Amino acid sequence: MVPVGRISGLYGVQGWLRVYSFTEPRENIIAYKPWYLNQAGEWRTVQVQAGRRQGKGVVAKLEGCNDRDSAAALIGNDIAICRNQLPTADTGEYYWADLVGLRVRTVEGVELGTVDHLMETGANDVLVVRGDRERLIPFVRGPVIREVDLEHGCIEVDWEPQF
């Protein structure tokens, strides 16, 4: 499962939901069908009836969710899709989900920890690496990110361990 968003609130009284989308552009989340909702640690399949961009966010209508009460019960649920629903990444491009959990080490071989998650900033994405402490490492190919080895589960970085 690849996380693509979260149900963040209600929209109207007919079962529509506000969705916080991790996709770019945000409304691309609507194109992925079906969705899988994580409810109490279990994935449940849901069908998207309709959806659209609404202001800076996204709203969606799910099958069987026809009133405000049934929609309210879904708030806070993570939305995921199956990995095979994503197009293949081009060479040198990675989905964030592929990077989470990879070990991070410096070019000198010092282990810094593992990628916990990524953050989007205006300039570039940032790896949040958890090890002996948390480190924020910009995902800039070349000067900082020297190699991403998905097969061996490792990212090599040109980064000072004390940062």
Buried (B, 14 or more C-beta within 10 A) or exposed (E): EBBBBBBBBBBEEEBBBBBBBBBEEBBBBBEBEBBBBBBEEEEEEBEBBEBEBBEEBBBBBBEEBBEBEEBBEBEEBBBBBEEEBBEEEEEEEBEBBBBBEBBBBBEEEEEBBBBBBBEEEEEEBBBBBBBEEEBEBBBBEEEBBBEBEEEEEBBBBBBEEEE
